[in-house]
Amino acid sequence: MSGTSTFEDLVLDWVVVQPEPDWRPPVWSLDGEGVAAELERIQRNRARDTAREADLILRLAELRPDTDDPPEGTPGARRRTWRKTDPEFPGVSEFFPDELAHALNLGRGTAAFRARRAYTWRDNLPATYTALHRGELDDRRAGVLADALQHTTPELAHAVEAVLLPEAGDLSLARLRARALELLAELDATAVEQRHEQAQRAADVRAYATGDGMATLAGDMTAEEAAACYDLIDRLATMAKADGDPRPIGQLRAAIHAMLLLRPADHGLPGVTANLTITAALDGLGGASARGGEVNGFPVTAAQLRRLLRRVGAVGLSTPEGGSLTFALTDEHGRLLATVPAAELARLAARGCPAHPRADCGCAVLGPPPATDGYRPTAAQRRFVTTRDRRCRTPNCGQRAGWADHDHLVPHADGGATTCVNLCCLCRSHHRLKTFAPGWTFRMDPDGTLHVTSPSGITRTTRPPGLRPPEPEPPPDEPPPF
């Protein structure tokens, strides 16, 4: 459809992209045809909402130029030595993905992915973007095209789009992606090699929990390396099976994978000690409750924790060889009151209150570490803050505390005290955000609850793990009806 003037075209486009009326009959009243029609309507509106979200993302990028970012060579300027593939949007603030993540209430990586997709639709796939606005192409297929063609030139992307878009709705997602890459390879083989090099630079290893005390360790590598690694693991598992190991072959592969990583033979490299931070409640460890805990941030059951402690030599909660054991004392709401090593706890228990020796006086002998006049936190403060936070406290981040800085929320140079209520675990990326990105505020309550407000005015709140949210206020008493 088209109008007879520019104004009519604009009005027509506006009408076409509006969501369909939201009058929905009860589900029980629909027959098969009615159900199918309703599902199609939902898909069309979802595509329009996705296009609208992309419009808003692009608008936020326009509103956040890079003019206020720390210039190269100045304190706080970005150093691209650790992570060379962070998303970059020319002329846009490096902190734009963080603000977008804050608004979407998602992680920074997901927000950056959506921003890259929006840029690709606008710059490389305008016809796809228009079809998405009009609900003529579903968001998943539009996303497949954006993923396949985001790294090529607009000219090549337009050529592939012209061939594929008319048939995109009739292809499966996997086939649509394969066809896009086939066409791209036909038109420009150099682009395929560039994508391969970019993927290699972006390679990483990730670990994420999958539930039931299990987690997945995934690593990116070339196809030939992945094939060789899998074949080696599979052959070793088959050999173990032939030797009479009764475990299923999949379980054997998983066990051999871990064994090869933890106990590699003849590698010639210096020894490395794995660092496991185990967090658990005493009643769960002792079997008085089913409360579980965490191992390096991954949730595990109490039984698994007890088995793990036995494996590392901490039977009876003694300090394992080469490790440490810290007791964390909390109140009935889960607020951290004190942290203390096992030896110090034993010493305090034997000494008792110094003011009332040998008397059960009830005086406090433990509490948060005291403030220090220096800039660097004391060892006791670092132990307390790390135990309280366990990971980066920025909403939707979750980087484990081993990679986090102990940051002053109110800068020390501005009079901020080095106290546990002014220290917070932040990963290096969000430490820089708090310090150098204009318009952000970080505020912490005495119980460790952190409130983060973005330049857009959105406030997100995170609580330390284990701290229960406050009880809701009771409803006000209503006056009697007389």
N, C-alpha and C positions, 0 to 999 in steps of 0.2 A: 504494500500500500504506500502511496505517496500523495502529498498535498500539492496544491497549485501555487504555493508561495512558500518562502522561507518560514514565515510565521505559522502557516498551516502545518508545515513539516514538523516544527517544534511542538505544536499542540498535539499533533498525531502521535509523535514519539512519546510525549508525556502521558497520553491516554493509554498507549500500548503497554508501557512499563508499569502502570499502576497495579498493585495487587488486586486480584479478583475479589469480589464481595465475600465477606467472611461469614455469611449466613450459612450455618452448618446444621443440617438436620440430624436428629439423633442417629447414632450408628445402628441401633437395632431396627430402624425403619428402612435401611438401605438394602437393596438386592445386590446381586453380583455386579451388574452394570453400574449401579450407583456407587458401590465401593470403589470400583476401578476409576470412575470419573473423579471421585473425591481425592484419591491418591494422586492422580495426574495433576489436579489443581494444586495440591500441596507441593509437588515437585516444581511446578512453574513458579509459584510464589517463593519457594526456597531459592531458586535461581535468581529471581529479582532481588531478594534480600542480600544474596551474596554479592551481586553487582553493586547494590547500594552500599554495602560495607566497604567494598573496594573504593568507591567514590569518596567515602569519608576518610579512609586511610590516606588516600592521595591528597586530600585537602589538609589533613593534619600535617603531612610532610611539607606542604607549601607553607604552613604557618610556623614551621620550626626550621629556619635556615641555620646554617653552620657558623654564622657570624659570631656567636657567643661561645663556640667551642675553644678550648685552649689551643693556641697556635702551635705548630710544630716547633720543637726546640725550647718551649717554655715549660715550667713546672705543671704537671698534670696532663701534658700532651700525650696522645695515645702512642704506645709502642707496640708495633705489630710483630713481635718476636715469638710470642707464645702461640697466637692463634691468627693465622694469616687469612682466614676465609670468613671473618666476621662480615655480616652484611654491610654494604656501603651503598649509600644513595647520594649521588653527586649533588652538592649544594645543600644537603639536609644534615641537621645536627646528628652527631654520632649517638646522642642519647634519645633520638626519636623512637627507635624500637623499644626502649625501656618504657617510655610514656605510652606507647601504643599497647604494650603488654599490660600496663597498669589499667588502662581503660577497658581492655578486653577481659581482664582478670585471667590471663594466661601467661605461660612462660615466655621469656624473651625470644627463644628460638622459634616458637610457634608464631609469635607476632611478626618477627622478621620474615618468616616464610610467607605469611599472608601479604606483607608489604611487597615482597619481591613478585609475588603472583599478580598483585594489582598493577605494578609497573609493567609487567610482561603483557598483561591484557591490553593496557592502554597503548603501549609503544610498539609491541610486536604483533598483537592479535586483535586489531580493532573490530574486525567483523565478528570474531568470537565474543568480544566484549558486548557488542550490540545485541547479539543473539541471547547472551546471558541476561542483559537488561530486560529484554522482551519475554523472557521465559521460554524461548524457543530451543535452548540448549541447557541441559541440566548442569549443575555446578561441578559434578564429579568429572564429566567429560571435558568441560572447560578447563578444569584443573589439570587434567592429564596433558592437554595441549600446551598449557603454560609451562608445565614441568619439562616437557620434551623440547620446547623451543625457546626457553628463557635465555640461553647462552648464545644463540645465533644472532645474525644481523636481522633488522626489521625486514629487509628485502627478501631474505631467504624464508623467514617466518611467514611473510605474506604469501609467498609462492606455495609453501606447504599448506597453509590455511585454505587457500583457494581450492586446492584439490580435495582436502579432507573434510572441510566443514559441511558440505552438502550431505555427506554420508556418515558423519560422526555419530548421529543418533542411532544408526543401525549397526554400529560396531560395539563389541564389548570393550571394556576399559583396557584390558591387556592388548587386544588387537589394535585399538586406536593408538596406543602408545607405540606399539611395534611399527605400525604403518607410518607414523610421524617420523620415527627414527630412520626407517628405510628410505623415505622420501628425502630426508635431510642428507643422508649418506649419498644418495644419487646426485643431489644438487651440489653438494660441497662436502667431500670426504674430510677436508681439513677441519671442519666444524666438529665432526665426530671425535677426532683426535684431541682437539682442544677441550671438549667435554671430558674426555678420559683423563687428561692432565689435571683439569680442575677438580675432578672427583678424587684423584690421588692426593692432591694437596688438602682436600677436605677430609681425608681419611682419619678415623678416630676409633677408639674403643669405648663402648658404653656398657654400663651395668644398670639394670632396672629390675625392681621386684615384680614377680608374677603371681604372688599369693601363696598361701599354704607353706610359708617358710622357704619358698624357692625364689630364684632370681635367674635372669638371663644375662650372659656375658656375650656381647656381639662386637665383632671387629670388622672394619672395612679393609679390603685388600683387592688386588687384581683378581680377575676371574680365574687365571691359571694358578695363582697362589691359593685361592680358596679351594679349588678342585684338588690340588696336591695335599693340602692340609686335611681335607675331609677324607681323602683316600687313605692317608696314613693312619688316621684315627680309626677308620672303618676296618682296615686290615689288622691293626692291633686288637681291636675288639673281637674280630672274627677269630683270631688266634686264641684269645682268652676263652672264648666260647668253646672252641675245639678242645681246649685243655680241661673243660668240665665246669667252668664258671656257670652257676645256675641262673644268674641275673639276665633279664631281657637284654637284647642287643643294644637298644637305645640307652639303657642305663649304663651299660658297659662303655659306650662311646662317651657319654657325659663324664664318667669317672676317669677315663683315660685322658680326655681333654684337660681336666683339672690337674691330673698327675703330671702331664707334660709341661704345664705352666709352672706348677709349684716345685717340681723336682726334675728340672731338665738335666740330662746327662751330658757331661763333657762339653759344657758350653764355654768354659774358660773365662767367664766373667766373674767379677768379685761378688761375694755373698751379699744377698739382699734379704732383709727381714720384713715380713709382712706385718703391717700395723692394723690390728683389729681393735676397734673401740666397742666394747660390749656394755650396753645399758640395760639394766633389769631391776625389777623390784624384788626385795628380799622375800616377800610372801610367795611370789611366783617361783623363785629359785628353790625355796624350801618345800614347795609342794602344797602350801596352805591355800593357794588360789591358782587359777589358770592364767593369771596375768603373764603376758609374754614380755618381749623387750625388743631391742635392736642390736644388730651387729653392723657397724659402719653405716648406719642409717637404714638397713634393710630389716623389716619386721620379721621376727621369728617367734615361735612358741616358747613357753617356759621349759617344756621338755627338751626342745632343741638347745636352749641355752645351757641347761644342766649338762647335756652331753658335750657341748662345746667346751664348757669350763673344765670338765674332766679331761678332755683331750689336751688342753693347753696347760694342765697341771695346776688348776685352781680348785681342786677338790676341797671342800670345806671353806671356800672363799679365802684361801691363802693367796699371796701374791705370786703369780706365775713367773717362772724363770725368764728374765729378760723383759718382763712386762710390768705393769703397775696396777694397783687396785685402789680405787677411790670410792668412798662412801658419800652418797648425796642424801641429805636429810631434807624432807619436804613436809609441809603442813597438810591439813586435811583437804585443801583445795589443789594440791599439787605444786604449790609455789616453793621454789628452792630456797631453803633457809641457810644451808651451809654445805661445804664440801670438805672432806678431810681424808688423807691417806690412812690406810689401815694401821700403820705404826703409831701415827698421831692419835687416832681414835683410842687405841689401847692405852696410850700414855694419859690421855685426858680422863679415861674411865678410872684408871688407877689413882690419879691425883685428886680428882674431884674438884670442888669449888675451892679456890685458894683462900677465900675469905672465911669459909666455914669448913675446915678440914674434918674429914670423917663424919660429916653430917649430911643427911639427905635433905638439903635445904631448898632444892628446886631452882637455884640460881643458874642462869645461862652460862655455859662455858664454851659454846660454839655459836657462830653467826657468820654473816658475810665478811669477807676480808675488809680491813679498814682502808680508807683512802690513802693515797700516797701523793706527795708533792711533785714527784717526777712525772715525765711524759709517758714513759713506758710502764705498762701494768706490771705489778709484782707477779711472781709465780703463782701465789695463792689466788690473785684476781684472775689470772688467765685460766686457772683450773676451774674456778667458780663460773666464769662467763662461758667457757667452752662446755661445761657440764650443763649449764642452763639452756644454752642455745642449740648446741650440737650441729648446727648448719647455718648457712647464710640466712638471716632473718628477713631479707627483703621478700615481700609477697611473691609467691610463685617461682622462687628461685630454688632453694633447697640444696645448693652446693654444700657438701659436707664440711664440717668445721676444720678438717685438716688442711683445707685450701683457703680458709677464711682469715681475714685480718681482725684484730681486736681494735675496733675503731671508736673514737670519741664521737658521740652523737653531737654534743656541743663541742666544737673544736677546742683543743687545749690552748691554742693561741688566742682564742676569744674568751678565755676564762673558764672553759669547761674542765670540771674536776676529773681526776683519774679515779673514778669510783665504779663499782659494779653497776650502778643504775645509770651511768653515763657511758658505759662500754657495751659494745654489741658486736657479735660476729657478722661480718659482711664479707662476701667474696670480693676479690680485687676489682672486678667490674663494677659492682654496686658501691664499693668504697669510693671509687672515682666518681660515680654518679652523685653520691651524696656530697662530695667535696667540691666538684667542679661544675655540675649541671645546674643552671639557674632555675629557680622556682620550685625546687624540691625541698620538702621538710621531713625530718625524721624526729619523732618524739616518743620517749619511752616512759611507761608507768613504773612505779616502784616494784611491781611484781614481775617485770620483764615484758609486759605487753607492749608491742611496738606499733606505732601508727605512722604510716608513710603517706604523704600527700603529694601528688604530682602537680606540675604546672597547670594541668587542666582542672584542678580542684577536686579530683577524686581521691578519697582516703581509703586505704586498705589496712587491715589490722592483722597482725600475726601474734600468736601466743607461743611461749616456749613449749616444747613438747612435754606433755604431762600436766600442764596447767589447765585446769578446767575453767570454762567460761563462767562469768558471774551468773548467779541465779537471777531469773527475771524478776522485775519489780512486781510486788503483789498488786492486784487491781485496787483502785481506790474504793474505800467504803462508800457505798451509796446511802444517801439519807433514807430513812423510812418513808413509805408512801403516805404519810399523814403528818 
